């Protein structure tokens, strides 16, 4: 935004300090003058050495002649003192703001690693500086995450394209190659590329929070997701057990269905080689609707669990089938949960496997109007 040039804040504060000091000095001198007018008579008789009056002397007129130039000198001194002292005081008061401004310019230029770290005790400027430092920390972490995500997404999208190009090159150089096998492999590669692209679009949509919120029951969403994935569970020899209470919340039904589907699908795929179990439960708390999905599986360390919500982390050490997904399942879950102002908790089960808990704000009914 283009703005017309104006006075600096330091100069404004300096003029304010000086003006206040001048007004205070003028009021003080006026009070002194009023006091003198009240207690000093207008005239006085002159007495000669033999105690005889010889004339009248105008005291107030003479007092004004003496008081006025000295009062003017005092006001001039207060003006100079106020300007110099105000300039110094304003500079000291605005020094933290100058550091904050410099840090803002550096952040605007792309340097997110700089921190203000304003010393001293707590006050408004230091509270602002600490809040700005915290914002820079979050922005730096988000920027690094976005860079990693862009690099990983580029790599993941390049892989199916490179495979498709290689298959087409083989078909062009070898006309006798089995076209049926080639078509099947191209179909599988393109399907994977489409799945990855749709996952990226879903992730972007959830990040932007460009969805309509409605009242829904989280238990019904969980029931729909488990019914859809029953064939996959039967294929992997996994048993799904569902149990839960009505858990009302507000959000996007398609996104929360995708969240639940991703969790249940991950629980099915990353399970024991045979006779695995998945538990899907819903509950309601004082201020939250809770969805819990846990499964049997290999033991996991806390470090392994902490990386599972990163994009393109497939948990290859837990995969026992060829269905590895696109590596965005739990990343999408994390983004959808955050877009609904919820919390996502991943905990390794002592017996092996993973417990995932999603807490969403409960749908608070409006009190009836009286």
C-alpha positions as CSV (number, residue, x, y, z in Angstrom):
1,X,0.0,0.0,0.0
2,X,1.4,3.4,-1.0
3,X,1.2,6.0,1.7
4,X,2.1,9.7,1.8
5,X,5.2,10.4,3.9
6,X,4.6,11.6,7.4
7,X,6.4,12.3,10.7
8,X,8.1,9.4,12.4
9,X,6.7,8.0,15.6
10,X,9.9,9.1,17.5
11,X,9.4,12.7,16.4
12,X,5.7,12.5,17.3
13,X,6.6,11.2,20.8
14,X,9.3,13.9,21.1
15,X,6.9,16.7,20.3
16,X,4.3,15.1,22.6
17,X,6.8,15.0,25.5
18,X,8.0,18.6,24.9
19,X,4.4,19.9,24.5
20,X,3.3,18.2,27.7
21,X,6.3,19.6,29.5
22,X,5.6,23.1,28.1
23,X,1.9,22.9,29.2
24,X,2.9,21.7,32.6
25,X,5.5,24.5,33.0
26,X,3.0,27.1,31.8
27,X,0.4,25.9,34.3
28,X,2.9,26.0,37.1
29,X,4.0,29.6,36.2
30,X,0.4,30.6,36.0
31,X,-0.3,29.2,39.4
32,X,2.7,31.1,40.8
33,X,1.4,34.3,39.2
34,X,-2.1,33.8,40.6
35,X,-0.6,33.2,44.0
36,X,1.4,36.4,43.8
37,X,-1.6,38.4,42.6
38,X,-3.6,37.1,45.6
39,X,-1.2,37.8,48.3
40,X,0.8,40.8,47.0
41,X,-1.0,44.2,47.3
42,X,-1.5,46.3,44.2
43,X,0.3,49.3,45.7
44,X,2.4,50.1,48.7
45,X,3.4,53.4,50.5
46,X,6.9,54.5,50.5
47,X,8.2,55.5,54.0
48,X,11.1,57.8,54.5
49,X,13.7,57.4,57.3
50,X,11.6,59.5,59.7
51,X,8.6,57.2,59.2
52,X,6.7,59.6,57.1
53,X,4.9,58.4,53.9
54,X,6.4,60.0,50.8
55,X,4.5,58.4,47.9
56,X,2.9,55.2,46.4
57,X,4.8,52.4,44.7
58,X,3.0,50.0,42.2
59,X,4.2,46.6,43.4
60,X,2.3,44.4,40.9
61,X,3.5,46.3,37.9
62,X,7.1,46.1,39.1
63,X,6.6,42.4,39.9
64,X,5.3,41.7,36.4
65,X,8.3,43.4,34.8
66,X,10.5,41.1,36.8
67,X,8.4,37.9,36.5
68,X,7.6,37.9,32.8
69,X,11.1,37.7,31.3
70,X,12.1,35.1,33.8
71,X,9.0,33.0,33.1
72,X,9.7,33.3,29.3
73,X,13.3,32.0,30.0
74,X,11.9,29.1,32.0
75,X,9.5,28.1,29.2
76,X,12.3,28.4,26.6
77,X,14.5,26.1,28.8
78,X,11.6,23.7,29.3
79,X,11.1,23.6,25.5
80,X,14.7,22.8,24.7
81,X,14.9,20.3,27.6
82,X,11.6,18.6,26.5
83,X,12.8,18.3,22.9
84,X,16.2,16.9,23.7
85,X,15.0,14.7,26.6
86,X,11.9,13.6,24.6
87,X,14.1,12.6,21.6
88,X,16.3,10.5,23.9
89,X,13.5,8.9,25.8
90,X,11.5,8.2,22.6
91,X,14.5,6.5,21.1
92,X,15.0,4.3,24.1
93,X,11.3,3.4,24.2
94,X,11.2,2.6,20.5
95,X,14.4,0.6,20.3
96,X,12.6,-2.8,20.8
97,X,10.2,-1.8,18.0
98,X,13.1,-1.0,15.7
99,X,14.5,-4.5,16.3
100,X,11.1,-6.0,15.6
101,X,10.8,-4.0,12.4
102,X,14.3,-5.2,11.2
103,X,13.3,-8.8,11.9
104,X,10.1,-8.3,9.9
105,X,12.0,-7.0,6.9
106,X,14.4,-10.0,7.1
107,X,11.4,-12.4,7.2
108,X,9.9,-10.6,4.2
109,X,13.1,-11.1,2.3
110,X,12.9,-14.8,3.1
111,X,15.1,-15.2,6.1
112,X,13.0,-17.1,8.6
113,X,15.9,-18.3,10.8
114,X,16.4,-14.9,12.5
115,X,15.0,-14.4,16.0
116,X,14.5,-11.1,17.9
117,X,15.2,-12.6,21.4
118,X,14.5,-9.3,23.0
119,X,16.1,-9.1,26.5
120,X,14.6,-7.6,29.6
121,X,11.5,-8.2,31.8
122,X,8.0,-8.8,30.4
123,X,6.2,-5.9,28.9
124,X,4.1,-5.1,25.8
125,X,7.1,-4.9,23.5
126,X,8.7,-8.1,24.8
127,X,5.4,-9.9,24.5
128,X,5.1,-8.8,20.9
129,X,8.7,-9.9,20.2
130,X,8.1,-13.3,21.8
131,X,4.9,-13.8,19.8
132,X,6.8,-12.8,16.6
133,X,9.6,-15.2,17.4
134,X,7.1,-18.0,17.9
135,X,5.4,-17.1,14.6
136,X,8.8,-17.2,12.8
137,X,9.5,-20.7,14.4
138,X,6.2,-22.0,13.1
139,X,6.7,-20.4,9.7
140,X,10.2,-21.9,9.4
141,X,9.0,-25.3,10.3
142,X,6.1,-25.0,7.9
143,X,8.3,-23.8,5.1
144,X,10.7,-26.7,5.7
145,X,7.8,-29.1,5.7
146,X,6.5,-27.7,2.4
147,X,9.9,-27.9,0.8
148,X,10.2,-31.6,1.8
149,X,6.6,-32.3,0.7
150,X,7.2,-30.6,-2.7
151,X,10.4,-32.6,-3.2
152,X,8.8,-35.9,-2.3
153,X,5.7,-35.2,-4.4
154,X,7.9,-34.4,-7.4
155,X,9.8,-37.6,-6.9
156,X,6.6,-39.7,-6.4
157,X,5.0,-38.1,-9.5
158,X,8.1,-38.5,-11.6
159,X,8.3,-42.3,-10.8
160,X,5.1,-43.4,-12.6
161,X,5.8,-41.1,-15.5
162,X,9.3,-42.5,-15.9
163,X,8.0,-46.1,-15.8
164,X,5.3,-45.2,-18.4
165,X,8.0,-43.7,-20.7
166,X,10.2,-46.8,-20.3
167,X,7.3,-49.1,-21.1
168,X,6.4,-47.1,-24.2
169,X,10.1,-47.1,-25.3
170,X,10.1,-50.8,-25.0
171,X,7.0,-51.2,-27.0
172,X,8.3,-48.9,-29.7
173,X,11.7,-50.6,-30.0
174,X,10.2,-54.2,-29.7
175,X,7.1,-54.5,-31.9
176,X,6.8,-58.2,-31.0
177,X,6.4,-57.4,-27.2
178,X,3.2,-58.7,-25.6
179,X,0.9,-55.7,-25.8
180,X,-1.5,-57.2,-23.3
181,X,1.2,-57.2,-20.6
182,X,2.2,-53.7,-21.6
183,X,-1.3,-52.4,-21.3
184,X,-1.8,-54.0,-17.9
185,X,1.4,-52.5,-16.6
186,X,0.6,-49.1,-18.0
187,X,-2.9,-49.3,-16.5
188,X,-1.4,-50.1,-13.1
189,X,1.1,-47.3,-13.3
190,X,-1.5,-44.7,-14.4
191,X,-3.9,-45.8,-11.7
192,X,-1.2,-45.2,-9.1
193,X,-0.4,-41.8,-10.6
194,X,-4.1,-40.9,-10.5
195,X,-4.4,-42.1,-6.9
196,X,-1.4,-40.0,-5.9
197,X,-2.8,-36.9,-7.7
198,X,-6.2,-37.2,-6.1
199,X,-4.5,-37.6,-2.7
200,X,-2.5,-34.5,-3.3
201,X,-5.6,-32.6,-4.3
202,X,-7.5,-33.8,-1.2
203,X,-4.5,-32.8,1.0
204,X,-4.5,-29.3,-0.6
205,X,-8.3,-28.9,-0.1
206,X,-8.1,-29.9,3.5
207,X,-5.2,-27.5,4.1
208,X,-7.2,-24.6,2.7
209,X,-10.3,-25.5,4.8
210,X,-12.4,-24.9,1.7
211,X,-15.3,-27.2,2.8
212,X,-18.8,-26.8,4.3
213,X,-19.3,-27.9,7.9
214,X,-22.4,-29.8,8.8
215,X,-23.7,-31.7,11.9
216,X,-22.9,-35.4,11.7
217,X,-22.5,-38.5,13.8
218,X,-18.9,-39.8,13.9
219,X,-20.2,-43.4,14.7
220,X,-22.1,-43.5,11.4
221,X,-19.1,-42.3,9.5
222,X,-17.0,-45.1,11.1
223,X,-19.7,-47.6,10.3
224,X,-19.8,-46.6,6.6
225,X,-16.0,-46.8,6.3
226,X,-15.8,-50.2,7.9
227,X,-18.5,-51.6,5.7
228,X,-16.8,-50.3,2.6
229,X,-13.5,-51.9,3.6
230,X,-14.9,-55.3,4.7
231,X,-13.8,-57.0,1.4
232,X,-10.3,-55.7,1.8
233,X,-10.2,-57.0,5.4
234,X,-11.5,-60.4,4.3
235,X,-8.8,-60.5,1.6
236,X,-6.1,-59.9,4.2
237,X,-7.6,-62.2,6.8
238,X,-8.3,-59.4,9.2
239,X,-11.2,-59.2,11.5
240,X,-12.8,-55.7,12.1
241,X,-14.6,-55.2,15.4
242,X,-16.7,-52.0,15.8
243,X,-18.1,-50.5,19.0
244,X,-19.1,-47.0,19.9
245,X,-21.5,-44.4,21.1
246,X,-23.2,-41.7,19.2
247,X,-20.5,-39.0,18.7
248,X,-22.0,-35.8,17.3
249,X,-19.6,-33.3,15.7
250,X,-19.4,-30.7,13.0
251,X,-17.4,-31.0,9.9
252,X,-17.2,-32.1,6.3
253,X,-18.8,-35.6,5.9
254,X,-16.7,-36.5,2.8
255,X,-13.4,-35.4,4.5
256,X,-14.2,-37.2,7.8
257,X,-15.2,-40.3,5.8
258,X,-11.9,-40.1,4.0
259,X,-10.1,-39.7,7.3
260,X,-11.8,-42.8,8.8
261,X,-11.3,-44.8,5.6
262,X,-7.6,-44.0,5.6
263,X,-7.2,-45.1,9.2
264,X,-9.1,-48.4,8.8
265,X,-7.4,-49.2,5.5
266,X,-3.9,-48.6,7.1
267,X,-5.0,-50.7,10.1
268,X,-5.9,-53.5,7.7
269,X,-2.9,-53.4,5.4
270,X,-0.3,-52.8,8.1
271,X,-1.3,-55.8,10.2
272,X,-0.2,-59.3,11.1
273,X,0.3,-61.7,8.1
274,X,-2.7,-63.7,9.3
275,X,-5.5,-63.5,11.9
276,X,-5.1,-59.8,12.5
277,X,-7.6,-57.6,14.2
278,X,-8.8,-54.1,13.8
279,X,-10.8,-52.3,16.5
280,X,-12.9,-49.2,15.5
281,X,-14.6,-47.4,18.4
282,X,-16.2,-44.0,18.9
283,X,-16.9,-42.2,22.1
284,X,-18.1,-38.8,23.3
285,X,-16.4,-36.7,25.9
286,X,-17.4,-33.4,27.7
287,X,-16.1,-31.3,24.8
288,X,-15.1,-33.8,22.1
289,X,-16.1,-36.6,19.8
290,X,-13.5,-39.3,19.8
291,X,-12.6,-41.9,17.1
292,X,-10.1,-44.6,17.9
293,X,-8.7,-47.1,15.4
294,X,-6.2,-49.7,16.6
295,X,-4.8,-52.9,15.1
296,X,-2.5,-55.8,15.8
297,X,0.8,-55.9,14.1
298,X,4.6,-55.7,14.6
299,X,5.9,-53.8,17.6
300,X,6.7,-50.2,16.9
301,X,9.1,-47.8,18.6
302,X,8.0,-44.2,19.6
303,X,10.4,-42.9,17.0
304,X,8.8,-44.9,14.2
305,X,5.4,-43.8,15.2
306,X,6.4,-40.1,15.3
307,X,7.4,-40.2,11.6
308,X,4.2,-42.0,10.3
309,X,2.2,-38.7,9.7
310,X,5.0,-37.3,7.5
311,X,4.1,-37.3,3.8
312,X,5.2,-40.4,1.8
313,X,6.0,-42.4,5.0
314,X,4.6,-45.9,4.1
315,X,5.9,-47.8,7.1
316,X,7.6,-50.3,4.9
317,X,8.8,-52.2,7.9
318,X,5.2,-53.1,8.7
319,X,4.1,-53.9,5.1
320,X,3.5,-57.6,4.4
321,X,1.6,-57.1,1.2
322,X,2.0,-55.4,-2.1
323,X,-0.6,-52.7,-1.2
324,X,1.7,-50.0,-0.1
325,X,-0.5,-47.0,-1.0
326,X,0.9,-43.7,-2.0
327,X,2.3,-42.7,1.3
328,X,-0.1,-39.9,2.1
329,X,-2.7,-41.8,4.2
330,X,-1.8,-40.6,7.7
331,X,-0.6,-37.3,6.3
332,X,-4.1,-36.7,5.0
333,X,-5.6,-37.8,8.3
334,X,-3.4,-35.3,10.1
335,X,-4.4,-32.5,7.8
336,X,-8.1,-33.2,7.9
337,X,-7.9,-33.4,11.7
338,X,-6.2,-30.1,11.9
339,X,-8.6,-28.5,9.5
340,X,-11.4,-29.6,11.9
341,X,-9.6,-28.1,14.9
342,X,-9.0,-31.6,16.3
343,X,-6.1,-33.5,17.7
344,X,-4.4,-36.6,16.4
345,X,-2.6,-39.0,18.7
346,X,-0.6,-42.0,17.6
347,X,0.5,-44.5,20.2
348,X,2.3,-47.9,19.8
349,X,0.4,-50.8,21.4
350,X,2.5,-52.8,23.9
351,X,1.5,-56.1,22.2
352,X,2.3,-54.7,18.8
353,X,0.4,-52.6,16.3
354,X,-0.8,-49.0,16.5
355,X,-3.5,-47.0,18.3
356,X,-4.7,-43.9,16.5
357,X,-7.0,-41.5,18.4
358,X,-8.8,-38.6,16.7
359,X,-10.5,-36.0,18.9
360,X,-12.8,-33.5,17.3
361,X,-14.8,-30.7,18.9
362,X,-18.2,-32.0,20.0
363,X,-21.3,-30.5,18.4
364,X,-22.7,-28.3,21.2
365,X,-26.5,-28.0,21.0
366,X,-27.7,-24.4,21.1
367,X,-29.7,-23.6,24.3
368,X,-33.4,-23.0,23.7
369,X,-34.5,-19.4,23.5
370,X,-36.7,-18.1,26.2
